[in-house]
Amino acid sequence: TILIGNTLHISGIRELIGYVNVLDYGAIPDGSTDSQTQINNAINTCKNDEILYFPPGHVFRADGPLSCSGNIIGDGATLKTNYTGSTFLTVGNSSLYSLRRLIKLPKIQQVNSNLWSGYDIGVRLVNLQESEIHVPQILFFTEGLSVYGSGQGNVYNNIFLGDLQSNKHNLV
């Protein structure tokens, strides 16, 4: 990975570090077009240690649930949703633990105008172990960030919390 200024340049080194750029799967970075299908296609393509990559400076929208058990780099990007009624972004795996993950989430924002009208979770961390997790921002959900563990659970993680506000419950 090469960082020049605030831009992560990974072109040409995919074979070295393994990454999947959501733009390469057709995600539209305009903040208003639903790119859930394209983002899920990128997630489904990621192999175990590959990185799901949201380029910085872009605003994406996904109006349905997303679930990723691998690494994520999205710092500097924003992910908006109109999805309610369940968990928007699940990171980890409910049946197995995910070991030594690097999770740098994009900013996560609920844009539904009926604030807290139902029950929704912005981000749910599930069964992560020995991972580094960065949560820059989660806004306008019933529950902002939920940390869940079963079996061996969530252990020995470093979680860096940013702006959790305007959620009915910020951290559960």
Contact map, one row per residue, 1 for C-alpha under 8 A:
1110000111001000100000000000000000000000000000000000000000000000000000000000000000000000000000000000000000000000000000000000000000000000000000000000000000000000000000000000
1111000111000000000000000000000000000000000000000000000000000000000000000000000000000000000000000000000000000000000000000000000000000000000000000000000000000000000000000000
1111111110000000000000000000000000000000000000000000000000000000000000000000000000000000000000000000000000000000000000000000000000000000000000000000000000000000000000000000
0111111110000000000000000000000000000000000000000000000000000000000000000000000000000000000000000000000000000000000000000000000000000000000000000000000000000000000000000000
0011111000000000000000000000000000000000000000000000000000000000000000000000000000000000000000000000000000000000000000000000000000000000000000000000000000000000000000000000
0011111100000000000000000000000000000000000000000000000100000000000000000000000000000000000000000000000000000000000000000000000000000000000000000000000000000000000000000000
0011111110000000000000000000000000000000000000000000000100000000000000000000000000000000000000000000000000000000000000000000000000000000000000000000000000000000000000000000
1111011111000000000000000000000000000000000000000000001100000000000000000000000000000000000000000000000000000000000000000000000000000000000000000000000000000000000000000000
1111001111100000000000000000000000000000000000000000000000000000000000000000000000000000000000000000000000000000000000000000000000000000000000000000000000000000000000000000
1100000111111100000000000000000000000000000000000000000000000000000000000000000000000000000000000000000000000000000000000000000000000000000000000000000000000000000000000000
0000000011111100000000000000000000000000000000000000000000000000000000000000000000000000000000000000000000000000000000000000000000000000000000000000000000000000000000000000
0000000001111110000000000000000000000000000000000000000000000000000000000000000000000000000000000000000000000000000000000000000000000000000000000000000000000000000000000000
1000000001111111110000000000000000000000000000000000000000000000000000000000000000000000000000000000000000000000000000000000000000000000000000000000000000000000000000000000
0000000001111111111000000000000000000000000000000000000000000000000000000000000000000000000000000000000000000000000000000000000000000000000000000000000000000000000000000000
0000000000011111110000000000000000000000000000000000000000000000000000000000000000000000000000000000000000000000000000000000000000000000000000000000000000000000000000000000
0000000000001111110000000000000000000000000000000000000000000000000000000000000000000000000000000000000000000000000000000000000000000000000000000000000000000000000000000000
1000000000001111111000000000000000000000000000000110000000000000000000000000000000000000000000000000000000000000000000000000000000000000000000000000000000000000000000000000
0000000000001111111100000000000000000000000000001110000000000000000000000000000000000000000000000000000000000000000000000000000000000000000000000000000000000000000000000000
0000000000000100111110000000000000000000000001000111100000000000000000000000000000000000000000000000000000000000000000000000000000000000000000000000000000000000000000000000
0000000000000000011111010000000000000000011011000111100000000000000000000000000000000000000000000000000000000000000000000000000000000000000000000000000000000000000000000000
0000000000000000001111111000000000000000010000000001111000000000000000000000000000000000000000000000000000000000000000000000000000000000000000000000000000000000000000000000
0000000000000000000111111110000000000110010000000001110000000000000000000000000000000000000000000000000000000000000000000000000000000000000000000000000000000000000000000000
0000000000000000000011111111100000000000000000000000010000000000000000000000000000000000000000000000000000000000000000000000000000000000000000000000000000000000000000000000
0000000000000000000111111110000000000000000000000000000000000000000000000000000000000000000000000000000000000000000000000000000000000000000000000000000000000000000000000000
0000000000000000000011111110000000000110110000000000000000000000000000000000000000000000000000000000000000000000000000000000000000000000000000000000000000000000000000000000
0000000000000000000001111111000000100100000000000000000000000000000000000000000000000000000000000000000000000000000000000000000000000000000000000000000000000000000000000000
0000000000000000000001111111100000110110000000000000000000010000000000000000000000000000000000000000000000000000000000000000000000000000000000000000000000000000000000000000
0000000000000000000000100111111011100000000000000000000000011000000000000000000000000000000000000000000000000000000000000000000000000000000000000000000000000000000000000000
0000000000000000000000100011111010000000000000000000000001111000000000000000000000000000000000000000000000000000000000000000000000000000000000000000000000000000000000000000
0000000000000000000000000001111110000000000000000000000001111000000000000000000000000000000000000000000000000000000000000000000000000000000000000000000000000000000000000000
0000000000000000000000000001111110000000000000000000000000111000000000000000001100000000000000000000000000000000000000000000000000000000000000000000000000000000000000000000
0000000000000000000000000000011111000000000000000000000000011000000000000000000000000000000000000000000000000000000000000000000000000000000000000000000000000000000000000000
0000000000000000000000000001111111100000000000000000000000011100000000000000000000000000000000000000000000000000000000000000000000000000000000000000000000000000000000000000
0000000000000000000000000001000111111000000000000000000000011110000000000000000000000000000000000000000000000000000000000000000000000000000000000000000000000000000000000000
0000000000000000000000000111000011111110000000000000000000011110000000000000000000000000000000000000000000000000000000000000000000000000000000000000000000000000000000000000
0000000000000000000000000010000001111111000000000000000000001111110000000000000000000000000000000000000000000000000000000000000000000000000000000000000000000000000000000000
0000000000000000000000000000000001111111100000000000000000000100000000000000000000000000000000000000000000000000000000000000000000000000000000000000000000000000000000000000
0000000000000000000001001110000000111111110000000000000000000000000000000000000000000000000000000000000000000000000000000000000000000000000000000000000000000000000000000000
0000000000000000000001001010000000111111111000000000000000000100010000000000000000000000000000000000000000000000000000000000000000000000000000000000000000000000000000000000
0000000000000000000000000000000000011111111100000000000000000000011000000000000000000000000000000000000000000000000000000000000000000000000000000000000000000000000000000000
0000000000000000000000001000000000001111111110000000000000000000000000000000000000000000000000000000000000000000000000000000000000000000000000000000000000000000000000000000
0000000000000000000111001000000000000111111111000001000000000000000000000000000000000000000000000000000000000000000000000000000000000000000000000000000000000000000000000000
0000000000000000000100000000000000000011111111000001000000000000001100000000000000000000000000000000000000000000000000000000000000000000000000000000000000000000000000000000
0000000000000000000000000000000000000001111111000000000000000000000000000000000000000000000000000000000000000000000000000000000000000000000000000000000000000000000000000000
0000000000000000000100000000000000000000111111100000000000000000000000000000000000000000000000000000000000000000000000000000000000000000000000000000000000000000000000000000
0000000000000000001100000000000000000000011111111111000000000000000001000000000000000000000000000000000000000000000000000000000000000000000000000000000000000000000000000000
0000000000000000000000000000000000000000000011111100000000000000000001000000000000000000000000000000000000000000000000000000000000000000000000000000000000000000000000000000
0000000000000000000000000000000000000000000001111100000000000000000011000000000000000000000000000000000000000000000000000000000000000000000000000000000000000000000000000000
0000000000000000010000000000000000000000000001111110000000000000000001100000000000000000000000000000000000000000000000000000000000000000000000000000000000000000000000000000
0000000000000000111100000000000000000000000001111111000000000000000001100000000000000000000000000000000000000000000000000000000000000000000000000000000000000000000000000000
0000000000000000111100000000000000000000000001001111100000000000000001111000000000000000000000000000000000000000000000000000000000000000000000000000000000000000000000000000
0000000000000000001111000000000000000000011001000111110000000000000001111000000000000000000000000000000000000000000000000000000000000000000000000000000000000000000000000000
0000000000000000001111000000000000000000000000000011111000000000000000011100000000000000000000000000000000000000000000000000000000000000000000000000000000000000000000000000
0000000000000000000011100000000000000000000000000001111101000000000000011110100000000000000000000000000001000000000000000000000000000000000000000000000000000000000000000000
0000000100000000000010000000000000000000000000000000111111000000000000000111100000000000000000000000000000000000000000000000000000000000000000000000000000000000000000000000
0000011100000000000000000000000000000000000000000000011111000000000000000111100000000000000000000000000000000000000000000000000000000000000000000000000000000000000000000000
0000000000000000000000000000000000000000000000000000001111100000000000000001110000000000000000000000000000000000000000000000000000000000000000000000000000000000000000000000
0000000000000000000000000000110000000000000000000000011111110000000000000001110000000000000000000000000000000000000000000000000000000000000000000000000000000000000000000000
0000000000000000000000000000111000000000000000000000000011111000000000000000111100000000000000000000000000000000000000000000000000000000000000000000000000000000000000000000
0000000000000000000000000011111111100000000000000000000001111100000000000000111100000000000000000000000000000000000000000000000000000000000000000000000000000000000000000000
0000000000000000000000000001111111110000000000000000000000111110000000000000001110000000000000000000000000000000000000000000000000000000000000000000000000000000000000000000
0000000000000000000000000000000011111010000000000000000000011111100000000000001111100000000000000000000000000000000000000000000000000000000000000000000000000000000000000000
0000000000000000000000000000000001110000000000000000000000001111100000000000000111100000000000000000000000000000000000000000000000000000000000000000000000000000000000000000
0000000000000000000000000000000000010000000000000000000000000111110000000000000011100001000000000000000000000000000000000000000000000000000000000000000000000000000000000000
0000000000000000000000000000000000010000000000000000000000000111111000000000000000100111110000000000000000000000000000000000000000000000000000000000000000000000000000000000
0000000000000000000000000000000000010011000000000000000000000001111100000000000000000001110000000000000000000000000000000000000000000000000000000000000000000000000000000000
0000000000000000000000000000000000000001001000000000000000000000111110000000000000000000111100000000000000000000000000000000000000000000000000000000000000000000000000000000
0000000000000000000000000000000000000000001000000000000000000000011111100000000000000000111110000000000000000000000000000000000000000000000000000000000000000000000000000000
0000000000000000000000000000000000000000000000010000000000000000001111100000000000000000001110000100000000000000000000000000000000000000000000000000000000000000000000000000
0000000000000000000000000000000000000000000001111111000000000000000111110000000000000000001100000100100000000000000000000000000000000000000000000000000000000000000000000000
0000000000000000000000000000000000000000000000001111000000000000000111111000000000000000000000000000111000000000000000000000000000000000000000000000000000000000000000000000
0000000000000000000000000000000000000000000000000011110000000000000001111100000000000000000000000000011110000000000000000000000000000000000000000000000000000000000000000000
0000000000000000000000000000000000000000000000000011110000000000000000111110000000000000000000000000011111000000000000000000000000000000000000000000000000000000000000000000
0000000000000000000000000000000000000000000000000000111100000000000000011111110000000000000000000000000111000000000000000000000000000000000000000000000000000000000000000000
0000000000000000000000000000000000000000000000000000011100000000000000001111100000000000000000000000000111100000000000000000000000000001000000000000000000000000000000000000
0000000000000000000000000000000000000000000000000000001111000000000000000111110000000000000000000000000001100000000000000000000000000000000000000000000000000000000000000000
0000000000000000000000000000000000000000000000000000011111110000000000000111111000000000000000000000000001100000000000000000000000000000000000000000000000000000000000000000
0000000000000000000000000000000000000000000000000000000011110000000000000101111100000000000000000000000001111000000000000000000000000000000000000000000000000000000000000000
0000000000000000000000000000001000000000000000000000000000111100000000000000111110000000000000000000000001111000000000000000000000000000000000000000000000000000000000000000
0000000000000000000000000000001000000000000000000000000000111110000000000000011111000000000000000000000000011110000000000000000000000000000000000000000000000000000000000000
0000000000000000000000000000000000000000000000000000000000001111000000000000001111100001000000000000000000011111000000000000000000000000000000000000000000000000000000000000
0000000000000000000000000000000000000000000000000000000000000111000000000000000111110000000000000000000000000111000000000000000000000000000000000000000000000000000000000000
0000000000000000000000000000000000000000000000000000000000000111100000000000000011111101000000000000000000000101000000000000000000000000000000000000000000000000000000000000
0000000000000000000000000000000000000000000000000000000000000000000000000000000001111111000000000000000000000001000001110000000000000000000000000000000000000000000000000000
0000000000000000000000000000000000000000000000000000000000000000000000000000000000111110000000000000000000000000000001110000000000000000000000000000000000000000000000000000
0000000000000000000000000000000000000000000000000000000000000000100000000000000000111111000000000000000000000000000000111000000000000000000000000000000000000000000000000000
0000000000000000000000000000000000000000000000000000000000000000100000000000000000011111110000000000000000000000000000011111000000000000000000000000000000000000000000000000
0000000000000000000000000000000000000000000000000000000000000001110000000000000010110111110000000000000000000000000000011110000000000000000000000000000000000000000000000000
0000000000000000000000000000000000000000000000000000000000000000111100000000000000000011111000000000000000000000000000001111000000000000000000000000000000000000000000000000
0000000000000000000000000000000000000000000000000000000000000000111100000000000000000011111100000000000000000000000000000011110000000000000000000000000000000000000000000000
0000000000000000000000000000000000000000000000000000000000000000001111000000000000000000111110000000000000000000000000000011110000000000000000000000000000000000000000000000
0000000000000000000000000000000000000000000000000000000000000000001111000000000000000000011111001100000000000000000000000000111100000000000000000000000000000000000000000000
0000000000000000000000000000000000000000000000000000000000000000000110000000000000000000001111111100000000000000000000000000011100000000000000000000000000000000000000000000
0000000000000000000000000000000000000000000000000000000000000000000000000000000000000000000111111000000000000000000000000000011000000000000000000000010000000000000000000000
0000000000000000000000000000000000000000000000000000000000000000000000000000000000000000000011111000000000000000000000000000000000000000000000000000000000000000000000000000
0000000000000000000000000000000000000000000000000000000000000000000000000000000000000000000011111100000000000000000000000000001000000000000000000000000000000000000000000000
0000000000000000000000000000000000000000000000000000000000000000000000000000000000000000000111111110000000000000000000000000011110000000000000000000000110000000000000000000
0000000000000000000000000000000000000000000000000000000000000000000011000000000000000000000110011111100000000000000000000000001110000000000000000000000000000000000000000000
0000000000000000000000000000000000000000000000000000000000000000000000000000000000000000000000001111100000000000000000000000000111100000000000000000000000000000000000000000
0000000000000000000000000000000000000000000000000000000000000000000000000000000000000000000000000111110000000000000000000000000111110000000000000000000000000000000000000000
0000000000000000000000000000000000000000000000000000000000000000000001100000000000000000000000000111111000000000000000000000000111111000000000000000000000000000000000000000
0000000000000000000000000000000000000000000000000000000000000000000000111000000000000000000000000001111100000000000000000000000000111000000000000000000000000000000000000000
0000000000000000000000000000000000000000000000000000000000000000000000111000000000000000000000000000111110000000000000000000000000111100000000000000000000000000000000000000
0000000000000000000000000000000000000000000000000000000000000000000000011110000000000000000000000000011111000000000000000000000000001110000000000000000000000000000000000000
0000000000000000000000000000000000000000000000000000000000000000000000011110000000000000000000000000001111110000000000000000000000001111000000000000000000000000000000000000
0000000000000000000000000000000000000000000000000000010000000000000000001111111000000000000000000000000111110000000000000000000000000011100000000000000000000000000000000000
0000000000000000000000000000000000000000000000000000000000000000000000000011111000000000000000000000000011111000000000000000000000000011110000000000000000000000000000000000
0000000000000000000000000000000000000000000000000000000000000000000000000000011110000000000000000000000011111100000000000100000000000000111000000000000000000000000000000000
0000000000000000000000000000000000000000000000000000000000000000000000000000011110000000000000000000000000111110000000000100000000000000111110000000000000000000000000000000
0000000000000000000000000000000000000000000000000000000000000000000000000000000111100000000000000000000000011111000000000100000000000000001110000000000000000000000000000000
0000000000000000000000000000000000000000000000000000000000000000000000000000000111000000000000000000000000001111100000000000000000000000000100000000000000000000000000000000
0000000000000000000000000000000000000000000000000000000000000000000000000000000011110000000000000000000000000111111000000000000000000000000000000000000000000000000000000000
0000000000000000000000000000000000000000000000000000000000000000000000000000000000000000000000000000000000000011111000000000000000000000000000000000000000000000000000000000
0000000000000000000000000000000000000000000000000000000000000000000000000000000000000000000000000000000000000001111110000000000000000000000000000000000000000000000000000000
0000000000000000000000000000000000000000000000000000000000000000000000000000000000000000000000000000000000000001111110000000000000000000000110000000000000000000000000000000
0000000000000000000000000000000000000000000000000000000000000000000000000000000000000000000000000000000000000000011111110000000000000000000111000000000000000000000000010000
0000000000000000000000000000000000000000000000000000000000000000000000000000000000000000000000000000000000000000011111100000000000000000000000000000000000000000000000000000
0000000000000000000000000000000000000000000000000000000000000000000000000000000000011000000000000000000000000000000111110000000000000000000001000000000000000000000000000000
0000000000000000000000000000000000000000000000000000000000000000000000000000000000011100000000000000000000000000000111111000000000000000000001100000000000000000000000000000
0000000000000000000000000000000000000000000000000000000000000000000000000000000000011111000000000000000000000000000101111100000000000000000011100000000000000000000000000000
0000000000000000000000000000000000000000000000000000000000000000000000000000000000000111100000000000000000000000000000111111000000000000000011111100000000000000000000000000
0000000000000000000000000000000000000000000000000000000000000000000000000000000000000011100000000000000000011100000000011111000000000000011011111000000000000000000000000000
0000000000000000000000000000000000000000000000000000000000000000000000000000000000000011111000000000000000000000000000001111100000000000010000011100000000000000000000000000
0000000000000000000000000000000000000000000000000000000000000000000000000000000000000010111000000000000000000000000000001111110000000000000000001111000000000000000000000000
0000000000000000000000000000000000000000000000000000000000000000000000000000000000000000011100000000000000000000000000000011111100000000000000001111000000000000000000000000
0000000000000000000000000000000000000000000000000000000000000000000000000000000000000000011111001000000000000000000000000001111100000000000000000011100011000000000000000000
0000000000000000000000000000000000000000000000000000000000000000000000000000000000000000000111011100000000000000000000000000111110000000000000000001110111100000000000000000
0000000000000000000000000000000000000000000000000000000000000000000000000000000000000000000110001111100000000000000000000000111111100000000000000000100011101000000000000000
0000000000000000000000000000000000000000000000000000000000000000000000000000000000000000000000001111100000000000000000000000001111100000000000000000000011111000000000000000
0000000000000000000000000000000000000000000000000000000000000000000000000000000000000000000000000011100000000000000000000000000111110000000000000000000000111100000000000000
0000000000000000000000000000000000000000000000000000000000000000000000000000000000000000000000000011111000000000000000000000000111111000000000000000000000011100000000000000
0000000000000000000000000000000000000000000000000000000000000000000000000000000000000000000000000001111000000000000000000000000001111100000000000000000000001111000000000000
0000000000000000000000000000000000000000000000000000000000000000000000000000000000000000000000000000111110000000000000000000000000111110000000000000000000001111000000000000
0000000000000000000000000000000000000000000000000000000000000000000000000000000000000000000000000000001110000000000000000000000000011111000000000000000000000011110000000000
0000000000000000000000000000000000000000000000000000000000000000000000000000000000000000000000000000000111100000000000000000000000001111110000000000000000000011111000000000
0000000000000000000000000000000000000000000000000000000000000000000000000010000000000000000000000000000011100000000000000000000000000111110000000000000000000001111000000000
0000000000000000000000000000000000000000000000000000000000000000000000000000000000000000000000000000000001111000000000000000000000000011111000000000000000000000111110000000
0000000000000000000000000000000000000000000000000000000000000000000000000000000000000000000000000000000000111000000000000110000000000011111110011000000000000000001110100000
0000000000000000000000000000000000000000000000000000000000000000000000000000000000000000000000000000000000011100000000000100000000000000111110010000000000000000001111100000
0000000000000000000000000000000000000000000000000000000000000000000000000000000000000000000000000000000000001110001100000000000000000000011111010000000000000000000011110000
0000000000000000000000000000000000000000000000000000000000000000000000000000000000000000000000000000000000001100001100011100000000000000011111110000000000000000000001111000
0000000000000000000000000000000000000000000000000000000000000000000000000000000000000000000000000000000000000000000101111100000000000000000111110000000000000000000000111000
0000000000000000000000000000000000000000000000000000000000000000000000000000000000000000000000000000000000000000000000111100000000000000000011111100000000000000000000111111
0000000000000000000000000000000000000000000000000000000000000000000000000000000000000000000000000000000000000000000000001110000000000000011111111100000000000000000110111111
0000000000000000000000000000000000000000000000000000000000000000000000000000000000000000000000000000000000000000000000001111100000000000010000111110000000000000000000000111
0000000000000000000000000000000000000000000000000000000000000000000000000000000000000000000000000000000000000000000000001011100000000000000000111111000000000000000000000011
0000000000000000000000000000000000000000000000000000000000000000000000000000000000000000000000000000000000000000000000000001110000000000000000001111100001000000000000000011
0000000000000000000000000000000000000000000000000000000000000000000000000000000000000000000000000000000000000000000000000001111000000000000000000111110011000000000000000000
0000000000000000000000000000000000000000000000000000000000000000000000000000000000000000000000000000000000000000000000000000011100000000000000000011111111000000000000000000
0000000000000000000000000000000000000000000000000000000000000000000000000000000000000000000001000000000000000000000000000000001000000000000000000001111111000000000000000000
0000000000000000000000000000000000000000000000000000000000000000000000000000000000000000000000000000000000000000000000000000000000000000000000000000111110000000000000000000
0000000000000000000000000000000000000000000000000000000000000000000000000000000000000000000000001000000000000000000000000000001000000000000000000000111111100000000000000000
0000000000000000000000000000000000000000000000000000000000000000000000000000000000000000000000001000000000000000000000000000011110000000000000000001111111100000000000000000
0000000000000000000000000000000000000000000000000000000000000000000000000000000000000000000000000000000000000000000000000000011110000000000000000011110111111000000000000000
0000000000000000000000000000000000000000000000000000000000000000000000000000000000000000000000000000000000000000000000000000001111000000000000000000000111111000000000000000
0000000000000000000000000000000000000000000000000000000000000000000000000000000000000000000000000000000000000000000000000000000011100000000000000000000001111100000000000000
0000000000000000000000000000000000000000000000000000000000000000000000000000000000000000000000000000000000000000000000000000000111111000000000000000000001111110000000000000
0000000000000000000000000000000000000000000000000000000000000000000000000000000000000000000000000000000000000000000000000000000001111000000000000000000000011111000000000000
0000000000000000000000000000000000000000000000000000000000000000000000000000000000000000000000000000000000000000000000000000000000011110000000000000000000001111100000000000
0000000000000000000000000000000000000000000000000000000000000000000000000000000000000000000000000000000000000000000000000000000000011111000000000000000000000111110000000000
0000000000000000000000000000000000000000000000000000000000000000000000000000000000000000000000000000000000000000000000000000000000000111100000000000000000000011111100000000
0000000000000000000000000000000000000000000000000000000000000000000000000000000000000000000000000000000000000000000000000000000000000111100000000000000000000001111100000000
0000000000000000000000000000000000000000000000000000000000000000000000000000000000000000000000000000000000000000000000000000000000000011111000000000000000000000111110000000
0000000000000000000000000000000000000000000000000000000000000000000000000000000000000000000000000000000000000000000000000000000000000000111000010000000000000000111111100110
0000000000000000000000000000000000000000000000000000000000000000000000000000000000000000000000000000000000000000000000000000000000000000111100010000000000000000001111100100
0000000000000000000000000000000000000000000000000000000000000000000000000000000000000000000000000000000000000000000000000000000000000000001110000000000000000000000111110100
0000000000000000000000000000000000000000000000000000000000000000000000000000000000000000000000000000000000000000000000000000000000000000011111110000000000000000000111111100
0000000000000000000000000000000000000000000000000000000000000000000000000000000000000000000000000000000000000000000100000000000000000000000111110000000000000000000001111100
0000000000000000000000000000000000000000000000000000000000000000000000000000000000000000000000000000000000000000000000000000000000000000000011110000000000000000000000111111
0000000000000000000000000000000000000000000000000000000000000000000000000000000000000000000000000000000000000000000000000000000000000000000000111000000000000000000111111111
0000000000000000000000000000000000000000000000000000000000000000000000000000000000000000000000000000000000000000000000000000000000000000000000111110000000000000000100001111
0000000000000000000000000000000000000000000000000000000000000000000000000000000000000000000000000000000000000000000000000000000000000000000000111110000000000000000000001111
